[in-house]
Amino acid sequence: MSDLHIRSATAADIDTVLGFWREAAEGTSISDDHDGVARLLARDPEALLLAERDGVLAGTVIAGFDGWRCSAYRLAVRPDQRRRGIATALLEAAERRFAALGGRRVDAMVLEANEQAHAAWDAAGYHREDHWRRWVKPLTP
């Protein structure tokens, strides 16, 4: 993986990341817009990790920590770059970040219907907790 570079996103990356997610990520989020990503970067400038190969965005993960919980979102790898260790490298970078911040456990949001993602998370040592369910309430119409 020596040709893979992982770094934190900047405001200049927002539009590229949003386009990347439309191509590489399953599902959408209410925060998948310029303002949503800009708020993330303003609140936690190191949370959005980008994996680049030859200067091209190959993968992302949001490694958010609120002082209480470590949360992983938007693990996505460009379809033509999958099965090359990019997701593993991103998760390792996220876990190093969480450990340095004092995190104790990582929670990951994974779409129920995304079987390919289930396999990737399982291979990285994560397991599903069936006794929890996500409850949501949008704050905007």
FIDO-151982 format. One record per residue (C-alpha): z, y, x; residue number from 1; residue in one letter. Coordinates in steps of 0.2 Angstrom, whole numbers, plus 5000, padded with zeros to 4 digits. Layout:
BEGIN
((Z; Y; X); NUM; 'a');
...
This chain:
BEGIN
((5000; 5000; 5000); 1; 'm');
((4999; 5012; 5015); 2; 's');
((4984; 5021; 5007); 3; 'd');
((4995; 5025; 4992); 4; 'l');
((5004; 5041; 4991); 5; 'h');
((5018; 5045; 4979); 6; 'i');
((5024; 5062; 4975); 7; 'r');
((5032; 5073; 4962); 8; 's');
((5020; 5082; 4950); 9; 'a');
((5018; 5101; 4950); 10; 't');
((5013; 5113; 4937); 11; 'a');
((4995; 5112; 4944); 12; 'a');
((4995; 5094; 4940); 13; 'd');
((4998; 5095; 4921); 14; 'i');
((4980; 5095; 4914); 15; 'd');
((4975; 5081; 4926); 16; 't');
((4990; 5071; 4921); 17; 'v');
((4987; 5073; 4902); 18; 'l');
((4969; 5068; 4904); 19; 'g');
((4975; 5053; 4915); 20; 'f');
((4987; 5047; 4901); 21; 'w');
((4973; 5048; 4888); 22; 'r');
((4963; 5036; 4899); 23; 'e');
((4977; 5025; 4906); 24; 'a');
((4992; 5025; 4895); 25; 'a');
((4995; 5016; 4879); 26; 'e');
((5000; 5026; 4864); 27; 'g');
((5004; 5044; 4863); 28; 't');
((5020; 5055; 4863); 29; 's');
((5024; 5070; 4853); 30; 'i');
((5027; 5078; 4871); 31; 's');
((5009; 5074; 4877); 32; 'd');
((5004; 5092; 4878); 33; 'd');
((5004; 5106; 4892); 34; 'h');
((5020; 5114; 4885); 35; 'd');
((5029; 5097; 4884); 36; 'g');
((5025; 5092; 4902); 37; 'v');
((5028; 5110; 4908); 38; 'a');
((5046; 5109; 4900); 39; 'r');
((5049; 5092; 4909); 40; 'l');
((5044; 5100; 4926); 41; 'l');
((5054; 5115; 4923); 42; 'a');
((5070; 5105; 4918); 43; 'r');
((5068; 5091; 4931); 44; 'd');
((5054; 5095; 4944); 45; 'p');
((5055; 5078; 4953); 46; 'e');
((5055; 5068; 4937); 47; 'a');
((5036; 5065; 4935); 48; 'l');
((5030; 5054; 4949); 49; 'l');
((5012; 5053; 4953); 50; 'l');
((5003; 5039; 4964); 51; 'a');
((4987; 5044; 4972); 52; 'e');
((4975; 5034; 4981); 53; 'r');
((4962; 5044; 4992); 54; 'd');
((4967; 5060; 4983); 55; 'g');
((4964; 5052; 4965); 56; 'v');
((4977; 5050; 4953); 57; 'l');
((4980; 5031; 4951); 58; 'a');
((4997; 5030; 4942); 59; 'g');
((5012; 5039; 4934); 60; 't');
((5030; 5036; 4929); 61; 'v');
((5042; 5048; 4922); 62; 'i');
((5059; 5045; 4930); 63; 'a');
((5071; 5055; 4920); 64; 'g');
((5090; 5056; 4923); 65; 'f');
((5101; 5067; 4912); 66; 'd');
((5117; 5064; 4922); 67; 'g');
((5121; 5049; 4911); 68; 'w');
((5106; 5038; 4909); 69; 'r');
((5091; 5034; 4920); 70; 'c');
((5075; 5033; 4909); 71; 's');
((5058; 5027; 4913); 72; 'a');
((5043; 5033; 4903); 73; 'y');
((5024; 5034; 4904); 74; 'r');
((5022; 5020; 4917); 75; 'l');
((5003; 5020; 4918); 76; 'a');
((4990; 5014; 4930); 77; 'v');
((4972; 5018; 4930); 78; 'r');
((4963; 5003; 4922); 79; 'p');
((4952; 5000; 4938); 80; 'd');
((4967; 5001; 4949); 81; 'q');
((4978; 4988; 4940); 82; 'r');
((4986; 4973; 4948); 83; 'r');
((4986; 4982; 4965); 84; 'r');
((5004; 4985; 4967); 85; 'g');
((5004; 5003; 4960); 86; 'i');
((5016; 5001; 4946); 87; 'a');
((5028; 4991; 4957); 88; 't');
((5027; 5006; 4970); 89; 'a');
((5030; 5019; 4956); 90; 'l');
((5045; 5009; 4949); 91; 'l');
((5052; 5007; 4967); 92; 'e');
((5051; 5026; 4969); 93; 'a');
((5059; 5029; 4953); 94; 'a');
((5073; 5017; 4956); 95; 'e');
((5076; 5025; 4973); 96; 'r');
((5077; 5042; 4964); 97; 'r');
((5089; 5035; 4951); 98; 'f');
((5100; 5027; 4965); 99; 'a');
((5101; 5043; 4975); 100; 'a');
((5106; 5053; 4959); 101; 'l');
((5120; 5040; 4956); 102; 'g');
((5111; 5031; 4941); 103; 'g');
((5118; 5014; 4937); 104; 'r');
((5105; 5006; 4925); 105; 'r');
((5087; 5010; 4920); 106; 'v');
((5081; 5011; 4902); 107; 'd');
((5062; 5009; 4899); 108; 'a');
((5052; 5014; 4884); 109; 'm');
((5039; 5000; 4882); 110; 'v');
((5027; 4999; 4867); 111; 'l');
((5031; 4983; 4857); 112; 'e');
((5012; 4978; 4856); 113; 'a');
((5008; 4981; 4874); 114; 'n');
((5009; 4963; 4881); 115; 'e');
((5002; 4968; 4898); 116; 'q');
((5016; 4981; 4900); 117; 'a');
((5029; 4968; 4895); 118; 'h');
((5022; 4957; 4910); 119; 'a');
((5023; 4971; 4922); 120; 'a');
((5041; 4976; 4917); 121; 'w');
((5046; 4958; 4918); 122; 'd');
((5039; 4956; 4935); 123; 'a');
((5048; 4971; 4941); 124; 'a');
((5065; 4963; 4936); 125; 'g');
((5067; 4972; 4919); 126; 'y');
((5072; 4962; 4903); 127; 'h');
((5071; 4966; 4885); 128; 'r');
((5086; 4970; 4875); 129; 'e');
((5083; 4964; 4857); 130; 'd');
((5100; 4971; 4850); 131; 'h');
((5094; 4989; 4852); 132; 'w');
((5082; 4998; 4842); 133; 'r');
((5075; 5016; 4845); 134; 'r');
((5079; 5028; 4831); 135; 'w');
((5069; 5045; 4831); 136; 'v');
((5068; 5061; 4822); 137; 'k');
((5054; 5073; 4826); 138; 'p');
((5060; 5091; 4828); 139; 'l');
((5043; 5099; 4825); 140; 't');
((5031; 5096; 4810); 141; 'p');
